[in-house]
Every structure is written in structure tokens, then in C-alpha cells.
Amino acid sequence: MNILLFGKPGAGKGTQAPLLAEALGVATLATGDVLRNATREGTSLGKKAKEFMDRGDLVPDDVILAIVGEALARSEYSRGAILDGVVRTVPQAEGLERVLKTMGRGVDALLAFDVDNDEIVRRLGGRTVCANCQTPYTGRAPGDRCEKCGGTLMRRRDDEPAAIRNRLDVYEKQTAPVFDWYRHKGTRVVTVDAVGGVGDVTKRALKALGR
Ligand code: AMP
């Protein structure tokens, strides 16, 4: 089962991905996490991606498709994946289709998280993430400890106001068309109201997926 989590930055994809993955018995693949780890480790992928990420721009499609293709071939994804933050452009959607086809698989559903821009700006402005395991938090200060792994919470560079504005702009121009691309293709597309408690949103999402 392959499910794409779709929505604006800060819509809650990163919070919901592990919860949905556990409920559905598949692993998560978050390209943002892969890229942030690569940046932190200073690998060639990280060096290539850093500038784009700091500005809030998208990393080039060929880089993303290479990460996704390599990851999905691993045994941990043999039962499928919750894809968090993939896909973000129509060429990525086309590329993912090709990658999955070679594996005899496809996208089962696109799950879109619906949140308005005022709420997004409020959430991202107050967000911290664990520097170690990347769990996102709201209402916690940089320097606090992560509940899951004890790592230090920090602010993401792309959660600064100028980068947030750019990311919302990029979403409208480059990512929003992906929704219609899947709809026209006949893929199951479901939208959930993503405002409310974490557990409530998980329940709504599972219900929308028929679980
Ligand atoms: P995220 O953690 O999903 O918000 O991603 C953080 C940043 O990583 C994005 O703002 C992009 O710069 C980059 N990124 C993550 N996933 C993708 C993707 N599918 N396509 C292009 N860039 C991506």
C-alpha cells in the first residue's frame, strides 16, 4: 500500500506520517528528513540540497526521484510506504509512477491535509523540531528535549518568516497542481480537515482511507 501525504508545509504531514504508518503497518518515507540528515552529515546530496532548502525552494526533481527510487527498493518498503512530502511537482508524480510501475506497484491514495494559510503561518512560526529524530513540536522552545529520543529541539531554518512565505508560494505554484493531476488520473484522492487535535486528525485520516 502506497499512500501520498499531501498538503502545505506545516499541514501536519510529518506529525501524522508515523501514526498512520503504525496503524496501516507500513514504513514512512519523508524526503525532507532524508535531505536534512544529508545536510547535517555534509554528504554530496546534502551540499546539493542545502541552498534550496534554506530558501524554502524545492530541491530538483531528479534528486528527489533518485532518493525515492533508491529507498522504495529497500526491503523495509516491500509492503509499501506512507510518503511524506513526496510528490511536490507534476514531474515528480510522473517519475514516481514510473518507479512504482517497475516494481509492479502504484499509488493507492493521495491523502490531502486541509489547513488555511493563517493557521500555517501560526504553526510554522511556533514550530520546533528534534535535531536528532526530527519529530516536530508546537509550543516548545528551542533547547527543550525531545519526548521520543531526548534530542535537543531547534527551529528549522526554513521556518523563518521569509522562507515560510516562499514555501507557501512554491506550494501554490508547483505543488497544488499535483492534486488535480492525480484526480484526473483516477487515483483515489481524499481530503481531511487537518485542524484539531493530533489524535482526531489521525482518526479522520484513517476513516477517509476507509480504515
Ligand atoms: P519538508 O520537511 O517536507 O517540509 O521538506 C523540507 C524541504 O526539503 C522542502 O522545503 C524542500 O526544500 C525539500 N524537499 C522535501 N521534499 C521535497 C520534494 N518532494 N521535492 C522537492 N523538494 C523537497
Boltz pocket constraint, residues with backbone or C-beta under 6 A from the ligand:
constraints:
  - pocket:
      binder: B
      contacts: [[A, 9], [A, 31], [A, 32], [A, 33], [A, 35], [A, 49], [A, 52], [A, 53], [A, 54], [A, 56], [A, 57], [A, 58], [A, 59], [A, 60], [A, 64], [A, 84], [A, 85], [A, 86], [A, 87], [A, 88], [A, 89], [A, 92], [A, 158], [A, 167]]
      max_distance: 6.0
